[in-house]
Amino acid sequence: SSSSSQKLTERQKAFRKREQERMKKDAKKAKAREREEKIEAAARKQKTKERKAAAKKKAKAKKIEDRKRRAEEKEQRRQERAKEKEETKLTDEEKAVLREAKAKEEYA
């Protein structure tokens, strides 16, 4: 009887030992997984940061480009107005010449 109970305790001891080893291994795995997740989270955070920075840079470049384009359009409109003004001015001078010619004809 004592030998069978002794066997039982030996088996229980062996079982407990295996159980402890398994628990240690699981804890180690969990720790490794946690570390891995931390690294991945940091990488995601960095990537997000870089993406945000790139978007900000792109937006700034677009803003500058838009400002430049608007300035060019404004200048172009200004030149067109000046040209139109000059053209109407010429026609006014021509009209004056025509009026003078007409007046001379009437006196003649």
DSSP file with accessible surface (Angstrom, degrees, kcal/mol):
  #  RESIDUE AA STRUCTURE BP1 BP2  ACC     N-H-->O    O-->H-N    N-H-->O    O-->H-N    TCO  KAPPA ALPHA  PHI   PSI    X-CA   Y-CA   Z-CA
    1    1 A S     >        0   0  131      0, 0.0     4,-2.1     0, 0.0     5,-0.2   0.000 360.0 360.0 360.0 -44.5    0.0    0.0    0.0
    2    2 A S  H  >  +     0   0   90      1,-0.2     4,-2.3     2,-0.2     5,-0.2   0.878 360.0  52.4 -63.5 -36.7    2.8    2.4    1.0
    3    3 A S  H  > S+     0   0   73      2,-0.2     4,-2.4     1,-0.2    -1,-0.2   0.889 109.6  48.6 -67.4 -37.7    4.6    1.7   -2.3
    4    4 A S  H  > S+     0   0   71      2,-0.2     4,-2.0     1,-0.2    -1,-0.2   0.906 113.3  46.5 -70.4 -37.8    1.5    2.5   -4.4
    5    5 A S  H  X S+     0   0   63     -4,-2.1     4,-2.3     2,-0.2    -2,-0.2   0.863 111.8  52.2 -70.3 -34.2    0.9    5.8   -2.4
    6    6 A Q  H  X S+     0   0  119     -4,-2.3     4,-2.5     2,-0.2    -2,-0.2   0.926 108.4  50.8 -64.5 -42.7    4.5    6.6   -2.8
    7    7 A K  H  X S+     0   0  146     -4,-2.4     4,-2.8     1,-0.2    -2,-0.2   0.902 108.4  53.2 -58.5 -42.2    4.1    6.0   -6.6
    8    8 A L  H  X S+     0   0   86     -4,-2.0     4,-3.0     1,-0.2    -2,-0.2   0.941 109.6  46.5 -61.3 -47.4    1.1    8.3   -6.6
    9    9 A T  H  X S+     0   0   59     -4,-2.3     4,-3.0     2,-0.2    -1,-0.2   0.894 111.7  52.2 -64.9 -38.0    3.1   11.2   -4.9
   10   10 A E  H  X S+     0   0  108     -4,-2.5     4,-2.7     2,-0.2    -2,-0.2   0.940 111.9  46.4 -60.2 -45.3    6.0   10.6   -7.3
   11   11 A R  H  X S+     0   0  167     -4,-2.8     4,-2.8     2,-0.2    -2,-0.2   0.917 112.9  49.3 -63.6 -41.8    3.5   10.9  -10.2
   12   12 A Q  H  X S+     0   0   87     -4,-3.0     4,-3.0     2,-0.2    -2,-0.2   0.918 111.4  49.6 -62.8 -43.4    1.9   14.0   -8.6
   13   13 A K  H  X S+     0   0  125     -4,-3.0     4,-2.6     2,-0.2    -2,-0.2   0.930 112.2  47.4 -60.5 -46.6    5.4   15.5   -8.2
   14   14 A A  H  X S+     0   0   41     -4,-2.7     4,-2.7     2,-0.2    -2,-0.2   0.921 113.0  49.4 -60.8 -43.3    6.3   14.8  -11.8
   15   15 A F  H  X S+     0   0  113     -4,-2.8     4,-2.8     1,-0.2    -2,-0.2   0.939 111.6  48.2 -61.7 -46.5    2.9   16.2  -12.9
   16   16 A R  H  X S+     0   0  150     -4,-3.0     4,-2.7     1,-0.2    -1,-0.2   0.898 111.3  51.2 -60.5 -41.5    3.4   19.4  -10.8
   17   17 A K  H  X S+     0   0  140     -4,-2.6     4,-2.5     2,-0.2    -1,-0.2   0.941 111.8  45.9 -61.9 -47.9    6.9   19.8  -12.2
   18   18 A R  H  X S+     0   0  157     -4,-2.7     4,-2.7     1,-0.2    -2,-0.2   0.909 112.1  52.6 -60.3 -42.3    5.7   19.5  -15.8
   19   19 A E  H  X S+     0   0   64     -4,-2.8     4,-2.5     1,-0.2    -2,-0.2   0.921 110.1  47.7 -59.3 -45.7    2.9   21.9  -15.0
   20   20 A Q  H  X S+     0   0  129     -4,-2.7     4,-2.7     2,-0.2    -2,-0.2   0.912 111.3  50.4 -63.4 -43.9    5.4   24.5  -13.6
   21   21 A E  H  X S+     0   0  103     -4,-2.5     4,-2.6     2,-0.2    -2,-0.2   0.924 111.2  49.1 -58.5 -45.6    7.7   24.1  -16.7
   22   22 A R  H  X S+     0   0  119     -4,-2.7     4,-2.8     1,-0.2    -2,-0.2   0.924 111.0  49.7 -61.9 -43.0    4.7   24.6  -19.0
   23   23 A M  H  X S+     0   0  115     -4,-2.5     4,-2.6     2,-0.2    -1,-0.2   0.903 110.9  49.7 -62.3 -42.3    3.6   27.7  -17.0
   24   24 A K  H  X S+     0   0  142     -4,-2.7     4,-2.5     2,-0.2    -1,-0.2   0.929 111.8  48.3 -60.2 -46.8    7.2   29.1  -17.2
   25   25 A K  H  X S+     0   0  139     -4,-2.6     4,-2.6     1,-0.2    -2,-0.2   0.915 111.9  49.5 -59.9 -45.3    7.3   28.5  -20.9
   26   26 A D  H  X S+     0   0   70     -4,-2.8     4,-2.8     2,-0.2    -1,-0.2   0.909 110.5  50.3 -61.3 -42.2    3.9   30.1  -21.4
   27   27 A A  H  X S+     0   0   60     -4,-2.6     4,-2.5     2,-0.2    -1,-0.2   0.914 110.5  49.9 -62.8 -42.1    5.0   33.2  -19.4
   28   28 A K  H  X S+     0   0  165     -4,-2.5     4,-2.4     2,-0.2    -2,-0.2   0.922 112.1  47.7 -61.4 -45.8    8.1   33.4  -21.5
   29   29 A K  H  X S+     0   0  127     -4,-2.6     4,-2.8     1,-0.2    -2,-0.2   0.912 111.4  50.8 -61.3 -43.2    6.0   33.3  -24.7
   30   30 A A  H  X S+     0   0   36     -4,-2.8     4,-2.6     1,-0.2    -2,-0.2   0.910 110.4  49.2 -62.1 -42.2    3.6   35.9  -23.4
   31   31 A K  H  X S+     0   0  142     -4,-2.5     4,-2.4     2,-0.2    -1,-0.2   0.911 111.9  48.5 -62.8 -44.4    6.4   38.2  -22.5
   32   32 A A  H  X S+     0   0   44     -4,-2.4     4,-2.6     2,-0.2    -2,-0.2   0.911 111.6  49.8 -62.2 -42.9    7.9   37.8  -26.0
   33   33 A R  H  X S+     0   0  146     -4,-2.8     4,-2.8     2,-0.2    -2,-0.2   0.918 110.2  50.8 -62.3 -42.9    4.6   38.4  -27.6
   34   34 A E  H  X S+     0   0  126     -4,-2.6     4,-2.4     2,-0.2    -2,-0.2   0.920 110.6  48.8 -59.4 -45.7    4.1   41.5  -25.5
   35   35 A R  H  X S+     0   0  150     -4,-2.4     4,-2.4     2,-0.2    -1,-0.2   0.923 111.7  49.6 -60.2 -45.2    7.6   42.8  -26.5
   36   36 A E  H  X S+     0   0  105     -4,-2.6     4,-2.7     1,-0.2    -2,-0.2   0.918 110.7  49.7 -60.6 -44.8    6.7   42.1  -30.2
   37   37 A E  H  X S+     0   0  107     -4,-2.8     4,-2.7     1,-0.2    -1,-0.2   0.884 109.2  52.3 -63.0 -39.5    3.4   43.9  -29.9
   38   38 A K  H  X S+     0   0  156     -4,-2.4     4,-2.4     2,-0.2    -1,-0.2   0.925 110.6  47.6 -61.0 -45.4    5.2   46.9  -28.3
   39   39 A I  H  X S+     0   0   98     -4,-2.4     4,-2.5     2,-0.2    -2,-0.2   0.928 113.0  48.3 -62.1 -45.3    7.7   47.0  -31.2
   40   40 A E  H  X S+     0   0   94     -4,-2.7     4,-2.7     2,-0.2    -2,-0.2   0.906 110.7  51.1 -62.3 -41.9    4.9   46.8  -33.7
   41   41 A A  H  X S+     0   0   41     -4,-2.7     4,-2.7     2,-0.2    -1,-0.2   0.920 110.5  49.1 -61.7 -42.9    2.9   49.5  -32.0
   42   42 A A  H  X S+     0   0   60     -4,-2.4     4,-2.5     1,-0.2    -1,-0.2   0.905 111.0  50.1 -62.8 -41.1    5.9   51.8  -32.0
   43   43 A A  H  X S+     0   0   58     -4,-2.5     4,-2.6     2,-0.2    -2,-0.2   0.917 111.3  48.6 -64.0 -42.9    6.5   51.1  -35.7
   44   44 A R  H  X S+     0   0  152     -4,-2.7     4,-2.7     2,-0.2    -2,-0.2   0.927 111.4  50.2 -60.9 -45.1    2.8   51.9  -36.5
   45   45 A K  H  X S+     0   0  165     -4,-2.7     4,-2.5     1,-0.2    -2,-0.2   0.922 111.6  48.1 -59.4 -45.0    3.1   55.1  -34.5
   46   46 A Q  H  X S+     0   0   94     -4,-2.5     4,-2.7     2,-0.2    -1,-0.2   0.916 111.6  49.8 -62.3 -44.2    6.2   56.1  -36.3
   47   47 A K  H  X S+     0   0  133     -4,-2.6     4,-2.7     2,-0.2    -1,-0.2   0.913 111.1  49.2 -62.2 -43.3    4.6   55.3  -39.7
   48   48 A T  H  X S+     0   0   68     -4,-2.7     4,-2.8     2,-0.2    -1,-0.2   0.923 111.0  50.7 -61.3 -44.2    1.6   57.4  -38.8
   49   49 A K  H  X S+     0   0  145     -4,-2.5     4,-2.4     1,-0.2    -2,-0.2   0.920 111.9  46.8 -59.5 -45.6    3.8   60.2  -37.7
   50   50 A E  H  X S+     0   0  110     -4,-2.7     4,-2.6     2,-0.2    -1,-0.2   0.902 112.0  50.3 -64.8 -41.8    5.7   60.1  -41.0
   51   51 A R  H  X S+     0   0  153     -4,-2.7     4,-2.6     2,-0.2    -2,-0.2   0.925 111.0  49.2 -61.8 -43.8    2.5   59.9  -43.0
   52   52 A K  H  X S+     0   0  158     -4,-2.8     4,-2.5     1,-0.2    -2,-0.2   0.916 111.6  49.0 -60.4 -45.3    1.1   63.0  -41.2
   53   53 A A  H  X S+     0   0   61     -4,-2.4     4,-2.6     2,-0.2    -1,-0.2   0.911 111.6  49.4 -61.8 -42.8    4.4   64.9  -41.8
   54   54 A A  H  X S+     0   0   60     -4,-2.6     4,-2.7     2,-0.2    -2,-0.2   0.917 111.3  49.0 -63.7 -42.2    4.3   64.0  -45.5
   55   55 A A  H  X S+     0   0   61     -4,-2.6     4,-2.7     2,-0.2    -2,-0.2   0.906 111.5  49.7 -63.7 -41.2    0.7   65.1  -45.8
   56   56 A K  H  X S+     0   0  167     -4,-2.5     4,-2.4     2,-0.2    -2,-0.2   0.921 111.8  48.0 -62.8 -44.7    1.5   68.4  -44.0
   57   57 A K  H  X S+     0   0  163     -4,-2.6     4,-2.5     1,-0.2    -2,-0.2   0.913 112.5  49.0 -62.4 -43.8    4.4   69.0  -46.3
   58   58 A K  H  X S+     0   0  165     -4,-2.7     4,-2.6     1,-0.2    -2,-0.2   0.906 110.7  50.3 -62.9 -43.6    2.3   68.2  -49.4
   59   59 A A  H  X S+     0   0   61     -4,-2.7     4,-2.5     2,-0.2    -1,-0.2   0.898 111.0  49.2 -62.0 -41.4   -0.5   70.5  -48.2
   60   60 A K  H  X S+     0   0  147     -4,-2.4     4,-2.5     2,-0.2    -2,-0.2   0.921 111.3  49.0 -63.8 -44.4    2.1   73.3  -47.6
   61   61 A A  H  X S+     0   0   55     -4,-2.5     4,-2.7     1,-0.2    -2,-0.2   0.912 111.8  49.4 -61.8 -41.2    3.5   72.8  -51.1
   62   62 A K  H  X S+     0   0  129     -4,-2.6     4,-3.2     2,-0.2    -2,-0.2   0.911 109.6  51.6 -64.3 -42.9    0.0   72.9  -52.6
   63   63 A K  H  X S+     0   0  133     -4,-2.5     4,-2.5     2,-0.2    -2,-0.2   0.931 112.3  45.8 -59.6 -46.2   -0.8   76.1  -50.7
   64   64 A I  H  X S+     0   0   84     -4,-2.5     4,-2.5     2,-0.2    -2,-0.2   0.926 113.7  49.5 -62.5 -44.8    2.4   77.7  -52.1
   65   65 A E  H  X S+     0   0  107     -4,-2.7     4,-2.8     1,-0.2    -2,-0.2   0.918 111.6  48.5 -61.9 -43.9    1.6   76.4  -55.6
   66   66 A D  H  X S+     0   0   38     -4,-3.2     4,-2.9     2,-0.2    -1,-0.2   0.905 110.9  50.6 -62.6 -42.8   -1.9   77.7  -55.4
   67   67 A R  H  X S+     0   0  133     -4,-2.5     4,-2.3    -5,-0.2    -1,-0.2   0.919 112.2  47.3 -61.2 -43.4   -0.7   81.1  -54.2
   68   68 A K  H  X S+     0   0  111     -4,-2.5     4,-2.4     2,-0.2    -2,-0.2   0.928 112.5  49.1 -62.7 -45.8    1.8   81.3  -57.1
   69   69 A R  H  X S+     0   0  104     -4,-2.8     4,-2.7     1,-0.2    -2,-0.2   0.925 111.4  49.3 -62.2 -44.3   -0.9   80.3  -59.6
   70   70 A R  H  X S+     0   0  131     -4,-2.9     4,-2.7     1,-0.2    -1,-0.2   0.906 110.6  50.6 -61.7 -41.1   -3.3   82.9  -58.3
   71   71 A A  H  X S+     0   0   60     -4,-2.3     4,-2.5     2,-0.2    -1,-0.2   0.912 111.2  48.4 -62.9 -42.0   -0.6   85.6  -58.5
   72   72 A E  H  X S+     0   0  119     -4,-2.4     4,-2.5     2,-0.2    -2,-0.2   0.919 112.2  48.7 -64.6 -42.6    0.2   84.6  -62.1
   73   73 A E  H  X S+     0   0   74     -4,-2.7     4,-2.7     2,-0.2    -2,-0.2   0.910 111.2  50.4 -62.9 -42.0   -3.5   84.6  -63.0
   74   74 A K  H  X S+     0   0  144     -4,-2.7     4,-2.5     2,-0.2    -2,-0.2   0.924 111.5  47.8 -61.4 -45.5   -3.9   88.0  -61.4
   75   75 A E  H  X S+     0   0   78     -4,-2.5     4,-2.6     2,-0.2    -2,-0.2   0.904 111.0  51.6 -62.0 -41.8   -0.9   89.4  -63.3
   76   76 A Q  H  X S+     0   0  111     -4,-2.5     4,-2.6     2,-0.2    -2,-0.2   0.927 110.5  48.0 -62.2 -44.9   -2.3   88.0  -66.5
   77   77 A R  H  X S+     0   0  120     -4,-2.7     4,-2.6     1,-0.2    -1,-0.2   0.907 110.7  52.3 -61.7 -41.1   -5.7   89.6  -66.0
   78   78 A R  H  X S+     0   0  124     -4,-2.5     4,-2.5     1,-0.2    -2,-0.2   0.927 110.6  47.3 -60.8 -44.9   -3.9   92.9  -65.2
   79   79 A Q  H  X S+     0   0  107     -4,-2.6     4,-2.5     1,-0.2    -1,-0.2   0.897 111.0  51.7 -63.6 -41.2   -1.9   92.7  -68.4
   80   80 A E  H  X S+     0   0   96     -4,-2.6     4,-2.8     2,-0.2    -1,-0.2   0.910 110.6  48.2 -62.4 -42.6   -5.0   91.9  -70.4
   81   81 A R  H  X S+     0   0  145     -4,-2.6     4,-2.8     2,-0.2    -2,-0.2   0.919 111.6  49.8 -62.4 -43.0   -6.9   94.9  -68.9
   82   82 A A  H  X S+     0   0   48     -4,-2.5     4,-2.5     1,-0.2    -2,-0.2   0.912 111.6  49.0 -61.4 -41.6   -3.9   97.1  -69.7
   83   83 A K  H  X S+     0   0  137     -4,-2.5     4,-2.7     2,-0.2    -2,-0.2   0.928 111.5  48.7 -63.6 -46.4   -3.8   95.8  -73.3
   84   84 A E  H  X S+     0   0  116     -4,-2.8     4,-2.7     2,-0.2     5,-0.2   0.909 111.5  50.2 -59.3 -43.7   -7.6   96.4  -73.7
   85   85 A K  H  X S+     0   0  158     -4,-2.8     4,-2.3     1,-0.2    -1,-0.2   0.919 111.0  48.8 -59.7 -45.3   -7.2   99.9  -72.3
   86   86 A E  H  X S+     0   0  100     -4,-2.5     4,-2.2     2,-0.2    -2,-0.2   0.908 111.1  50.5 -61.7 -42.2   -4.4  100.6  -74.7
   87   87 A E  H  X S+     0   0  104     -4,-2.7     4,-2.0     2,-0.2    -2,-0.2   0.916 111.7  46.3 -64.5 -42.3   -6.5   99.2  -77.6
   88   88 A T  H  X S+     0   0   77     -4,-2.7     4,-2.2     1,-0.2    -1,-0.2   0.884 109.5  56.1 -68.3 -34.1   -9.5  101.4  -76.8
   89   89 A K  H  X S+     0   0  109     -4,-2.3     4,-2.4    -5,-0.2    -2,-0.2   0.930 106.3  50.2 -60.7 -46.1   -7.1  104.4  -76.4
   90   90 A L  H  X S+     0   0   79     -4,-2.2     4,-2.7     1,-0.2    -1,-0.2   0.923 109.3  50.8 -59.6 -43.2   -5.9  103.8  -79.9
   91   91 A T  H  X S+     0   0   58     -4,-2.0     4,-2.5     1,-0.2    -1,-0.2   0.883 108.3  52.8 -65.3 -34.1   -9.4  103.7  -81.2
   92   92 A D  H  X S+     0   0   89     -4,-2.2     4,-2.3     2,-0.2    -1,-0.2   0.921 110.2  47.6 -64.3 -43.5  -10.2  107.0  -79.4
   93   93 A E  H  X S+     0   0  108     -4,-2.4     4,-2.4     2,-0.2    -2,-0.2   0.916 111.7  50.5 -61.9 -43.9   -7.1  108.6  -81.1
   94   94 A E  H  X S+     0   0  114     -4,-2.7     4,-2.7     1,-0.2    -2,-0.2   0.907 108.8  52.2 -60.4 -40.7   -8.3  107.2  -84.4
   95   95 A K  H  X S+     0   0  113     -4,-2.5     4,-2.8     1,-0.2    -1,-0.2   0.913 108.2  50.8 -60.5 -43.0  -11.7  108.6  -83.8
   96   96 A A  H  X S+     0   0   31     -4,-2.3     4,-2.6     2,-0.2    -1,-0.2   0.922 110.5  49.3 -60.8 -43.2  -10.2  112.0  -83.1
   97   97 A V  H  X S+     0   0   93     -4,-2.4     4,-2.5     1,-0.2    -2,-0.2   0.926 111.9  48.8 -60.2 -46.1   -8.2  111.8  -86.4
   98   98 A L  H  X S+     0   0  122     -4,-2.7     4,-2.6     2,-0.2    -2,-0.2   0.903 110.2  51.2 -61.3 -42.9  -11.4  110.9  -88.2
   99   99 A R  H  X S+     0   0  163     -4,-2.8     4,-2.7     1,-0.2    -2,-0.2   0.921 110.3  49.1 -61.0 -43.7  -13.3  113.8  -86.6
  100  100 A E  H  X S+     0   0  121     -4,-2.6     4,-2.5     2,-0.2    -1,-0.2   0.926 111.4  49.0 -61.9 -44.1  -10.6  116.2  -87.6
  101  101 A A  H  X S+     0   0   47     -4,-2.5     4,-2.1     1,-0.2    -2,-0.2   0.918 112.1  49.0 -61.7 -42.2  -10.7  114.9  -91.2
  102  102 A K  H  X S+     0   0  141     -4,-2.6     4,-2.3     1,-0.2    -1,-0.2   0.920 110.3  50.9 -63.4 -43.9  -14.5  115.1  -91.3
  103  103 A A  H  X S+     0   0   38     -4,-2.7     4,-1.8     1,-0.2    -2,-0.2   0.911 109.7  50.1 -62.5 -42.3  -14.4  118.7  -90.0
  104  104 A K  H  X S+     0   0  150     -4,-2.5     4,-1.8     1,-0.2    -1,-0.2   0.893 109.3  52.2 -62.3 -40.2  -11.8  119.7  -92.6
  105  105 A E  H  < S+     0   0  149     -4,-2.1    -1,-0.2     1,-0.2    -2,-0.2   0.894 107.8  51.3 -62.2 -43.1  -14.0  118.2  -95.3
  106  106 A E  H  < S+     0   0  152     -4,-2.3    -1,-0.2     1,-0.2    -2,-0.2   0.867 112.1  46.5 -64.0 -38.5  -17.0  120.2  -94.2
  107  107 A Y  H  <        0   0  203     -4,-1.8    -1,-0.2    -5,-0.2    -2,-0.2   0.807 360.0 360.0 -72.4 -29.8  -15.0  123.5  -94.2
  108  108 A A     <        0   0  115     -4,-1.8    -3,-0.0    -5,-0.2     0, 0.0  -0.196 360.0 360.0 -69.0 360.0  -13.6  122.7  -97.6
